[in-house]
């Protein structure tokens, strides 16, 4: 990114005389800037300041790009992940596709629409400054990405923090040139290059233009080219149909982000780009999964924003629900390690690091699975399983090629499956399990004769437990199984599988290796938060989970020779990620995606760093400064 000398315009606190009057010097091509200074709040330096990470450290090498629809989506659905990575000192770029004006100024509402858009941006700047513990003092810039001019702000005390606004009309604004749901209509205009929507900016503004689908994608890929992120955070492309409906803008923004990542990766295959997707409105249908301390902190951050948004009020009960939760669309789990290999998904492609003679290779791509993969994979024996994020189809890689295992759901249930888990039983049979779109659990098996013909549903799930509140899904009934299954193999070589609903943990087990699983009942616990973790510890089976409403990590266990479970015990989990399974042990002293997992031989613990590198440590010394990064 090139920067020209600033054309400064000092703006007084609270005035923000519409940024549309400022253009500054804009580069004729590429990515250039025009600058203006914006100061809000007191001049003193706050306590607990979080500065930029030292150059060359994993935190400095971790570069986070957030792509969201609205000006509060990152605060509500990606925090505390967002606040933790900010405080770690990593560079951040957040892109807001929608202006977020909603029905401001639409009678009987009397608010000025442009002033409201500006106030939402003010609130964001206040929240980011609070999370970083720095002065709320920003520099306004006009970015040039190709022929596009984009509004942006850089935090003065942390110039590696930038907010960018595309100002596409909000989906609930009836005044938009394309009517309702502009962002969704742009995303759907794949064969209509002439379709465009006018941005929410006053006439004469440098940001007033008619944006097409390609304009939005060009802006995103141009920003990726300049910023070079290692992690892209976005929203949910396929919200769970069993629960509250999502905002169409959220879904469209997630699709735009996914396509931009695909295009960027095609041009830069050498760059490892990791993705994290977050659930949105339907998290309110799940139990609280943040600790009381995280909840209070998130409330404080959101209060800094909501002071500038008149539409956030006590009459809407859902804000509190969003503040108390953060849920991944596809939790990564711990199934990504295999014998002398670690797998990860980068920009929808499967990558592998291999260990030879004690040393690790650079990551290598394993070809095209037919479409983008969800971020989680499951390795079992010589096979790696993944989920196509665009279709809900399960795919398997083995013997140097990809194979489709089909979808675990009928055609009428579109792209609703969860991520697979897989294990190898004592007979050598590979068992794959997935939470299906109907809220149950489906299984498929690979034996000496090849894969079983089709997915089969495991017994024991009440598929009429949930009635969808969505208008289009009215009266549809589903099971309540959540994503994040856990499977373990006993000393006898038999498989035990566990799945959480919102009120209980379901349990299946083999009677002998090579045979189907039977429903064994429910565990004696008062609810559990998925994902689960299960492991064989000595001669016992242990299942770990988070307790609903408190977020505490609990464990329940039993002797392998018995069917009777002992009471639950509180345990200290190393994982600080509220959307991942609890893991006992040590994590690297820097940001990772997912949770660490051991190699099958127990010699090393592996973690996927937010810097795009594999990090490994001897399992016996993982609590010490023994972690090392693989790669440049």
N, C-alpha and C positions, 0 to 999 in steps of 0.2 A: 504494500500500500504506500503510495506516495503522498506527501503532504506539502501543500504550498503555503507560503507565508500567510498567516491568518488575517482575515478582515474582521476585526473584533467589534462586537457591539455589547457593551456592558448592560446587563439587565438586572433590575432591582428585584429583591426577594418578593415573591408573590405576584409580581406584575406580569411576567412572562407575556409580553405584548405580542402574542401569537408569533411563533417562530417562522411563520410563512413570509414575513417581511424580510428575513435574512437569507441571503444566498451566499455571499462571500465569494472567494475565488474558487472556482471549480475546475478541476483538470479537464482538458478537452477530451481525453480518452483514458481508458483504464480505470483505476480507482483513486480519485482525488478527493480533497476536502476543502470546505470553506468553514471558517471557524467563528464562533461567538462565545462569549463567557456568560454563564448562568450561575448565580450564587443564590442559595436558599438556606435559611437557618443561620445560626450563630457562626462567628468567625473562629471560635476556639477549636482546638483539636480534641476530639472525643477520646475517652480512655478506651483501652482494649483495642487498639488499632491493629488491623491485620494487614501487613504490608505484602508486597509481592515476594514470591519465593526466590531464593538465590538461584542465579543462573546455573543451568546444568543439572539441577536436582530433579527428581521425579515430579515434584509438584510444578516446577517451572515448565517441564516438558509436557505436562498434561494441559491440554487446551480444550475448553468446553464451549460448545455451540448449543444454545437452546433455541429451538424453533417452535413458537406457540402461536395460537390464534389471538388471544386477548391479553390485555395489560395486567391481568392478575393470575393468569394460568400458571406461570412459573412459580409464583409465590404459594398458590393453593395446592398444586398437584405435584410439584417437583421438590418441594422443601420438606424435610431438612437436607436432602441431597445437595441442593443448590447452595444453601448457606454453608455447609461443611466444605464444599470445594472452593467456595469464595474465600473462606477463612484460611484454607490451606495455602493460599497465595498464588493459585493458578490463574492464567488469563481466561477471561470469559467474554463471549459475544452472545447477546440475546437478541433475537429477531422476532418482532411482533407483526404478524401479517395483517391483522384487522385493526382499524382505528378504534374499535370498541365503543362507538357512539350509541349503539342500540337505538332507543326511541327518544333520546334527549332532544327536546325541542319539538317533538311531535305532539300536537294538542291531545290532551290537556296539559302536557308537560311544558313548562315555560323556560327551561334552561337553554342557554345558548349552546348549540351543538359543538362549535369549534372550541369554546371555552371549556366544555366538559372533556373533550378529547385531550386538551392541554393539561387539565387537572389530573387526569389519569396518568399521564406521563410524569407530572410532578410527584404523584404518589409513588410511582416506581422508583424514581431517583431517590426519594427519601428512604424507601425500604432497602435499596441496595447499599446506600451509604450507612444505614444502621447495621446491616449484616456485616459490613467491613469495618465498622468502628472508625470511620473517617468523616471529614466534613462533607456536608451535602453541597458540594461545589462542583459543577460540571461545565464542560466546554461543549458548546453546540457545534455540530459540523454537518455540512452537506456532502454526502458521499456521491461520487459518480461511479456507477457500475455499468460500463458500456454506455448506452444512451440514457440510462435511468439516473435520476437524482433521488437520493434517499436521505431522510432526516435521521440524524444520529446524535448521541451524546456520549462524551468520554468523561469519566470521573477524574477530576484534577489530581487528587491524592493517590489514585491508582489508575494511571493511564492505560493499563492493560484490561480495563473493564469498559465495554462499550455496549450501548443499547441502540437498536436500529428499528425504525418504524416504516412499514410499507403503506399503511393507511388505506388498505382495502376496506370498503364499507362493511360494517357489522351485518351479520346475517339476519338480524331482526330489525333492520332499518328499512321501512317501506319506501323511503325516498330515494334509495340507491338507483342508479341508472339501469341496473339489471333486475331491480326489485329485490325480493327477499333472497337470502342465501347467496350473495355474490361470490364468496370464496368457493362454495360448493359448485356453483355453475361454472366458474372458471376452471376448476379441476376437471369437470366433466366435459369440457369443450375440447376434447382431444382431436377432433376432426374439423374444428371450426376456428381457424386462426384469427378470423376477423372479429370474434366475440371478445369484448373488453368491457371493463367496468371502471367508471370514473372514481378516483380516489376521494376520500373525505377530506378535502382541503379547499379553502376559499379560492375563488377565481383570482388569477394572477399569481398564485403561489407557485414556487418552483416544484412543489410536490403534487401539483394538480395535473393529472394526466389520466388517460384511459389505459388501464393495465390489462394485458391479455394473460392467458395461461403461461405462455412462453416468457412473458416479462417477469412474472413471479418466479419462475424456475431460473431464469437468467440472473435475477437478483440473488437468489440463494446460492447458485453455483459460483457466481462471481465472488460473493462473500466467503465461501468455502475456499476458493482458490487463494484469496488474500490472507485469510486468517489461519488456514491449515489446521483445522481442529483434529484432535485425537478422539474426542467423544462428542457424539451428537445426541442430545436429549430432545425427544418429541412426544407427541400425544398418541392417542390410541386409534389405529386404523380400523379396528374391528371390535367395537365395544360389546361387552357381554349383553346379549339380548334378554337375559333372565331378569335383569335389574333395571334401575332407572335409566331412561334414555339420555344419550349424550347430546351436546350441542353440535349441530351440523358443521359449524366453523371449526370445532376441535378436530373432527374427523377429516375434514378437507385439509387442515393445516398439517395433520399427520401424514396424509398422502403426499402433499407437496414436499414435506421433509424427506420422506422415503425416496421419492423420485429424484430429488436433488442429490441425495447421497449416492444413489445408483449412478447418476451421470458423472458425478465427481470421481467416483471410484473407477469408472470406465476410462476416464482420462488420466487418472493417477493410480494405476494398480499397485504401485510400490508403496503407497501410503496405507497403513492399517487404521481404518476408521471404525470405531466401536459405537454401537447404538444402544440407547436405553429408551424404552417407551413406558409411559405412565398412564394409568387409568385416571379417568376424570370424574364426571358427576356420579357414576355408580359406586364410587368408594363409600358414599354415605350409606349404602346398604350393607356395608361390612362392619365388623367390630372395630373399635378404636385399636390402632396398632402402634401408636407413638407413646413413648413414655410421658409421664406428667411433665418432666422438665422440657422435653422436646415440644410438647404441646404448648406450654407457656411461652417458649421462645418463638414458636411459629405465630402464635397469637400476637405477640409484640411486633413482629415484623409486619404482619398483615395489618395491624392497627396503624402503622406508619403509612401504609398505602391507603387504607380505607378512609383516613381523614380527608383525603382528596376526592373521594368518590361518593357522591350523594346517594347513589343507588345501593350502597352497602348499608343496610339498616337492620334493626332488631326484629323487624317484621318477617324477614326471611330466615328461617331456622337452619338453612343448610351451610352457612358460612362456618359455623362452629364445627359442623361435621367434617368439612374439608380440612380445617385446621388440625384436626386430631388424627389424620390418617395420611399415609402415603403408600401407594400400592403400584408395583410394577405390572405391566401388561403381561410380560413373559419373564418370570424370575429365572435366573441363570442356574441356580442349584449347584450341586457338587459333582455332577456326572460327566464333567468335561475331561477327566484324566483317564488314561489307559496305560498299558504296559509300555513304558519308555515313550510315551506320547502325551501331548496336551493339545486339546482342540479348542478353537474359538471361532466365533462368527464375526467377520469384519466386513461391513458394508454389504451384508447379505450373502457373503461367500464363506465357505468353510476353509479354515486355515489350520495347519498343524505344525507344531514344533516337535522334533524327534530327538531322543537322547541316544547317542552312540558313544560307547567307550567312556561314559561319564560326562560327555559334553553335549551341549544342546545346539541344534541347528537353528538357522533363521526360519521364520514362518514361511510356509509354502502353501499356495492355494491348491485345493483338491477339485478344481473344475466346477462346471456349471450344474447345479442341482435342478435346473429348469425354471427357477425363479428365486426371489430373495428368501433367505432363511430368517426366521425369528432368532433373537440373540442366544437362545439356549440350545445346547446339544447334549446328547446322551451317548456315551461310549460304552460298549459291552463286547468283550472279546474282540474279534476282528471287524466289528461293525460300528458305525457311528450313525445315529438317528438325528434327524432335524425336522423342523416344521416349516413348511412354506407359509410365510406370513401373508401372502397375497391370496391363497386359496384354502388354507387349513389342511393341506395335504401333507401326510407324513412321508418323508423320503429317507432312504438308507444308503450309506456309502460303504462299500466293501469290495475287496478284490479289484480295486482301481476303477470302479465305475459306480454311477448312481442308479438307484432303482426306486420307483414310486411304490409306496405301500398303500396308496389311496387315502381316502378320507374316512374317518370313523363315524361319519354322520350321513344321513340321506341328503339328496340334493337340495331339499327345501331348507336345510340348516346350513347356512353359508358361512364358512370361515370363522367358526366359533371354538375350535378345538384348542386345548392347552398344549404345553410343550411335553414331549415324551420323556419317560424315564425307562431305563433298560438294565437288566442284570442277566448273568449267566448262571443257570442252576447246576447242580452236581452232575447231571447227565450231559452237560455241554449245550443244552437248549438255551437259546437266547429268548427272553421274554420282554416284550415292549408293551408299555402301558401309557395311556393318555386319557386325560379328562376330556370327554367328548362334549359336543355342543348342546347336548340334551341334559347335561348336568350329571351324567353317570361316568363310568370308567369302562374303556374298551381295551382289549388286549389282542396281540398278535404274536405268533411264536415262530422261531426259526430253528428247525431241527435238521436231521440228516437228509430229509427229503425236501428241504427248502422251506420257504415261508408258508405258514398256514394260509388257506385260500382267502380269508377275509377277516376283518375285525369282528370280534365277538364281545358282547357286553357282559361284564361281570355281574353276578347276582348280588342282591342285598341292598340296592340303591332304590329309594323311593323316588320315582321319576315324576311324581305329581306333588312334590313338596312345595315347589315355588310357583306362584302365579305371577307372570310378568306384569308389571304396572305400565308397560309401554302401550300407548294407544293402538299401534299396529300389531301388537302381540297380545292384545286383550284376551284373557281366558286361556292363553297358552300355559301349559304346565311343564315344569322341568324338575330335574334333580338339583341338589344343592352342593354337589362336590365342587371344591375350589381347586384352582391350579396349584401345583407344588406337591405332587405325589412323592412318596418315599418308599423305596424297595430295599430289601436286605436279604442276604442268603445266610442260612444257618449253618452250623457245623455239619449237619446232616445233608447239606446240599439242597435244601428246600427253600423256596422263595416265600417271603412274607411281604405283603403290600399294605400301605396305610394311606388313607385319603381323608382330608379334613372337610367337613361341611361347616356351616356357621355355628353348629350346635354340638357336634360330636366328631369323633375320629372313627372311621370305618376300617375294618381289618379283614384281610383275606390271607389264606395260606395254602401251600401245597401239602398234600399228605405224603407224597414222595416225588423225587425229581422226575422231570419229564412229563408230569401230569398237569391238568388244568388246576387253577386255583379255585378254592371254595370259600364262600363267605364264612368268616369265623366270628362275626359279631362286632360289637363296638367296644372301645376302650373306656374304662371307668374314669372319664374326665368330664369336667363341666365346660365343654367347648374348647376350641383351639383356633388359633390363627394360622392359616397356611402362609408359606410353604412349611412342610414338615421336614425333619431330618431323622433318619433311622440308621442304626449301626449295630454290629455285633461286638460286644465288649466282653471278652472272656467267654463264659458260658451263658451270657445273658443277651437278650435283645432289648435295646433302648430306643425309645422314640422321644424326640425333643420337639417342642413347639412353644409358641408364645401364647401367653394367657390373654384371652379377650379382655379389653378395657384397661388392663394394666400394662401390657406389653412385656411382662416378666417372662423370662425363659424358664420353662418347666421341663422335667424329664420324667417319664414313666418307664418302668422296666419289668422284666420277668425272666425267670430261668428258661432256657431253650427247651428243657424237658417238661416244662409246665405250661398250662394254658391260663394260669392265674396271674394277673398283673398286680404288682405292688402299688402303693400310693405314690403320688407325685412328689417330686422334690425340686426345689429351686436350684438352678445352676447358673454359673457365670458363662455367658457366651462371648466368644471373641468377636463375632459379627456385630458391627454397628449398623448394618443395613436393615432397615425395618421391613423391607419387602422381600428379604431372602431367608433361607432356612437358617436356624441358629447353628453355629459351629463352635465346638469347644477347641481351644488352642489359640495360637497367636496369628495375628495378621501383620502384614508389612506396616511399617510406621509411616505410610503415606496412602494416598487414595487408590483404591482398587475397585473394579467392577465385579459384582457378585461377591462370593466368599471364597477363601482358600480351600483347596481340596488336596488330599494326599495322593501320591501315586499308589497303584495297587500293592506294590511291594513295601510300602511304608517308609521308603528311604528319604523321600523329599516331599515337601508341601509346596504347592504351586498356586499362584494367584495371577490374575490378569490385571495389569496395572492400567490406570487411566492414562498413562503416557503411551499406551499402545504396545507395551513390551510385556513379555512373560517374566515373572519374578519367582524365584525359587529359593528354598532354604532347606537345610537338613531338618528333618522332622524333629530330631532330638534337640536341636539348637534353635528352633524357630522363634523362641522367645527372646533371643539375643539379636544383636545387629548382624545377623548372618544372611540376610536376604541379598540376593544379587539379581541384576536385570540381565535378560538375554536379548542381545541385539544392540543396535547403535544407540 
